[in-house]
């Protein structure tokens, strides 16, 4: 009986999905956009010899470039048009959001509503072009150092490479915005997740190959798999964890003449910032480190500047204490910063006061604002500690063990979080479609009567 009931429920859900034409269009659009993204990651820049580059890129394995290459879906090692990925856009958006919080002029623009948001988005695009140009130039110089990877090195190649990389980044930015508006889920997060998932088969094959060759013990590979499963379970548990604040409304008279008080809950997620803090912290670290690593390959041994850059790259290599410390501080900072951007206790307290709602034992107005800020700060401490643990401990252990497994806690967090968010949005679309059908049936019955 239970299996038959489950089968009927699944058939009903499939029937609802087949009728939700708008949802199907959104899903097909999202899938098509991600296919375009993957296709572009195999299109090399002008002046690049892919065969020579594939042989030379093995010498630069390890360190920060592997993380950057993972986020770009392998586009960096193939010197494709989207080698920089979406990271310049994320970095520019961080700078604009920080500036809008610190600058009164930008804060006033932010309060202008839709027009202010469009102006800030335009500033973000200008910043994306600038950052992509800087990173693109150093990337072009770095590709010139990879043996015969560049057919005709020189300023002409550098200019064409910078223009190509800027165009690729701006196209990914536009593609992410289109996915957000016309598809399902957050476009930028989906693009990053698609790049990580695309690298997963290659990473797993390299890991098992090392195990078969005897360079890594089978027990160590088993422990890595167990750790990955444990992290996925922990992420799923923490992403659904909430602190439910009781909200009470004044007593209202019902149809039977009884006085009844309404109650509801204000759900505050333990990890309100979601996957944004690791992405922001990674992008801020990867931008200067990628430049320094490419620059270090170019000026190595030529001057004191070259020695300084090489020393900097050594101290900030993936898994080093300095890199992990900066990464952890960045995660904690952006966790609190983005939580403050997403949830405004003052605005929430004012809305509750206007609607007659209050927290039992807390006066409406300023006291409610202070209480919500106090609760949010405490749960954000737990959320920041959870994000720091997920992102730092596994990658530190993998780096110390010398395992070539670059899909660490940060990548797992992004994949699981984005997947859960996308599935939730799909369920919301199905629920809205179901409610729409019920409203149509109710209107039809009313007309027949």
JOVENFEN-V600698 format. One record per residue. N is the residue number from 1. OMEGA is omega as a letter, one per 30 degrees, with the letter a starting at -180 (NA if undefined). Layout:
n:N omega:OMEGA
n:N omega:OMEGA
This chain:
n:1 omega:a
n:2 omega:a
n:3 omega:l
n:4 omega:l
n:5 omega:l
n:6 omega:a
n:7 omega:l
n:8 omega:l
n:9 omega:l
n:10 omega:l
n:11 omega:l
n:12 omega:l
n:13 omega:l
n:14 omega:l
n:15 omega:l
n:16 omega:a
n:17 omega:a
n:18 omega:l
n:19 omega:a
n:20 omega:a
n:21 omega:l
n:22 omega:l
n:23 omega:l
n:24 omega:l
n:25 omega:l
n:26 omega:l
n:27 omega:l
n:28 omega:l
n:29 omega:l
n:30 omega:l
n:31 omega:l
n:32 omega:l
n:33 omega:l
n:34 omega:l
n:35 omega:l
n:36 omega:l
n:37 omega:l
n:38 omega:l
n:39 omega:a
n:40 omega:a
n:41 omega:l
n:42 omega:l
n:43 omega:a
n:44 omega:l
n:45 omega:l
n:46 omega:l
n:47 omega:a
n:48 omega:l
n:49 omega:a
n:50 omega:a
n:51 omega:l
n:52 omega:a
n:53 omega:a
n:54 omega:l
n:55 omega:a
n:56 omega:a
n:57 omega:l
n:58 omega:a
n:59 omega:a
n:60 omega:l
n:61 omega:l
n:62 omega:l
n:63 omega:a
n:64 omega:a
n:65 omega:l
n:66 omega:l
n:67 omega:l
n:68 omega:l
n:69 omega:l
n:70 omega:a
n:71 omega:a
n:72 omega:l
n:73 omega:a
n:74 omega:a
n:75 omega:a
n:76 omega:a
n:77 omega:l
n:78 omega:a
n:79 omega:a
n:80 omega:a
n:81 omega:a
n:82 omega:a
n:83 omega:a
n:84 omega:a
n:85 omega:a
n:86 omega:a
n:87 omega:l
n:88 omega:l
n:89 omega:l
n:90 omega:l
n:91 omega:l
n:92 omega:l
n:93 omega:l
n:94 omega:a
n:95 omega:a
n:96 omega:l
n:97 omega:l
n:98 omega:l
n:99 omega:l
n:100 omega:l
n:101 omega:a
n:102 omega:a
n:103 omega:l
n:104 omega:a
n:105 omega:l
n:106 omega:l
n:107 omega:l
n:108 omega:l
n:109 omega:a
n:110 omega:a
n:111 omega:a
n:112 omega:l
n:113 omega:a
n:114 omega:l
n:115 omega:l
n:116 omega:l
n:117 omega:l
n:118 omega:l
n:119 omega:l
n:120 omega:l
n:121 omega:l
n:122 omega:l
n:123 omega:l
n:124 omega:l
n:125 omega:l
n:126 omega:l
n:127 omega:l
n:128 omega:l
n:129 omega:a
n:130 omega:a
n:131 omega:l
n:132 omega:l
n:133 omega:a
n:134 omega:a
n:135 omega:a
n:136 omega:l
n:137 omega:a
n:138 omega:l
n:139 omega:l
n:140 omega:l
n:141 omega:l
n:142 omega:l
n:143 omega:l
n:144 omega:l
n:145 omega:a
n:146 omega:l
n:147 omega:a
n:148 omega:a
n:149 omega:l
n:150 omega:a
n:151 omega:a
n:152 omega:a
n:153 omega:l
n:154 omega:a
n:155 omega:l
n:156 omega:l
n:157 omega:a
n:158 omega:l
n:159 omega:l
n:160 omega:l
n:161 omega:l
n:162 omega:l
n:163 omega:a
n:164 omega:a
n:165 omega:l
n:166 omega:l
n:167 omega:l
n:168 omega:l
n:169 omega:l
n:170 omega:l
n:171 omega:l
n:172 omega:l
n:173 omega:l
n:174 omega:l
n:175 omega:l
n:176 omega:l
n:177 omega:l
n:178 omega:l
n:179 omega:a
n:180 omega:a
n:181 omega:a
n:182 omega:a
n:183 omega:a
n:184 omega:l
n:185 omega:l
n:186 omega:a
n:187 omega:a
n:188 omega:l
n:189 omega:l
n:190 omega:l
n:191 omega:l
n:192 omega:l
n:193 omega:l
n:194 omega:l
n:195 omega:l
n:196 omega:a
n:197 omega:l
n:198 omega:l
n:199 omega:a
n:200 omega:l
n:201 omega:l
n:202 omega:a
n:203 omega:l
n:204 omega:l
n:205 omega:l
n:206 omega:a
n:207 omega:a
n:208 omega:l
n:209 omega:l
n:210 omega:l
n:211 omega:l
n:212 omega:l
n:213 omega:l
n:214 omega:l
n:215 omega:l
n:216 omega:a
n:217 omega:l
n:218 omega:l
n:219 omega:a
n:220 omega:l
n:221 omega:l
n:222 omega:l
n:223 omega:l
n:224 omega:l
n:225 omega:l
n:226 omega:l
n:227 omega:l
n:228 omega:l
n:229 omega:l
n:230 omega:l
n:231 omega:l
n:232 omega:l
n:233 omega:l
n:234 omega:l
n:235 omega:l
n:236 omega:l
n:237 omega:a
n:238 omega:a
n:239 omega:l
n:240 omega:a
n:241 omega:a
n:242 omega:l
n:243 omega:a
n:244 omega:l
n:245 omega:a
n:246 omega:l
n:247 omega:a
n:248 omega:l
n:249 omega:a
n:250 omega:a
n:251 omega:l
n:252 omega:a
n:253 omega:l
n:254 omega:a
n:255 omega:l
n:256 omega:l
n:257 omega:a
n:258 omega:l
n:259 omega:a
n:260 omega:l
n:261 omega:l
n:262 omega:l
n:263 omega:l
n:264 omega:a
n:265 omega:l
n:266 omega:a
n:267 omega:l
n:268 omega:a
n:269 omega:l
n:270 omega:l
n:271 omega:a
n:272 omega:a
n:273 omega:l
n:274 omega:a
n:275 omega:a
n:276 omega:a
n:277 omega:l
n:278 omega:l
n:279 omega:l
n:280 omega:a
n:281 omega:l
n:282 omega:a
n:283 omega:l
n:284 omega:l
n:285 omega:a
n:286 omega:a
n:287 omega:l
n:288 omega:a
n:289 omega:l
n:290 omega:l
n:291 omega:a
n:292 omega:a
n:293 omega:l
n:294 omega:l
n:295 omega:l
n:296 omega:l
n:297 omega:a
n:298 omega:a
n:299 omega:a
n:300 omega:l
n:301 omega:a
n:302 omega:a
n:303 omega:l
n:304 omega:l
n:305 omega:l
n:306 omega:l
n:307 omega:l
n:308 omega:a
n:309 omega:l
n:310 omega:l
n:311 omega:l
n:312 omega:l
n:313 omega:l
n:314 omega:a
n:315 omega:a
n:316 omega:l
n:317 omega:a
n:318 omega:a
n:319 omega:l
n:320 omega:a
n:321 omega:a
n:322 omega:l
n:323 omega:a
n:324 omega:l
n:325 omega:l
n:326 omega:l
n:327 omega:l
n:328 omega:l
n:329 omega:l
n:330 omega:l
n:331 omega:a
n:332 omega:a
n:333 omega:a
n:334 omega:l
n:335 omega:l
n:336 omega:a
n:337 omega:a
n:338 omega:l
n:339 omega:l
n:340 omega:l
n:341 omega:a
n:342 omega:a
n:343 omega:l
n:344 omega:a
n:345 omega:a
n:346 omega:l
n:347 omega:l
n:348 omega:l
n:349 omega:l
n:350 omega:l
n:351 omega:l
n:352 omega:a
n:353 omega:l
n:354 omega:a
n:355 omega:l
n:356 omega:a
n:357 omega:l
n:358 omega:l
n:359 omega:a
n:360 omega:l
n:361 omega:a
n:362 omega:l
n:363 omega:l
n:364 omega:l
n:365 omega:a
n:366 omega:a
n:367 omega:l
n:368 omega:l
n:369 omega:a
n:370 omega:a
n:371 omega:l
n:372 omega:l
n:373 omega:l
n:374 omega:l
n:375 omega:a
n:376 omega:l
n:377 omega:a
n:378 omega:a
n:379 omega:l
n:380 omega:l
n:381 omega:l
n:382 omega:l
n:383 omega:l
n:384 omega:l
n:385 omega:l
n:386 omega:l
n:387 omega:l
n:388 omega:l
n:389 omega:a
n:390 omega:a
n:391 omega:a
n:392 omega:a
n:393 omega:l
n:394 omega:a
n:395 omega:l
n:396 omega:l
n:397 omega:l
n:398 omega:l
n:399 omega:a
n:400 omega:l
n:401 omega:l
n:402 omega:a
n:403 omega:l
n:404 omega:a
n:405 omega:a
n:406 omega:l
n:407 omega:a
n:408 omega:a
n:409 omega:l
n:410 omega:a
n:411 omega:l
n:412 omega:l
n:413 omega:a
n:414 omega:a
n:415 omega:a
n:416 omega:a
n:417 omega:a
n:418 omega:l
n:419 omega:l
n:420 omega:l
n:421 omega:l
n:422 omega:l
n:423 omega:l
n:424 omega:l
n:425 omega:l
n:426 omega:l
n:427 omega:l
n:428 omega:l
n:429 omega:l
n:430 omega:l
n:431 omega:l
n:432 omega:l
n:433 omega:l
n:434 omega:l
n:435 omega:l
n:436 omega:l
n:437 omega:l
n:438 omega:l
n:439 omega:l
n:440 omega:l
n:441 omega:l
n:442 omega:l
n:443 omega:l
n:444 omega:l
n:445 omega:l
n:446 omega:l
n:447 omega:l
n:448 omega:l
n:449 omega:NA
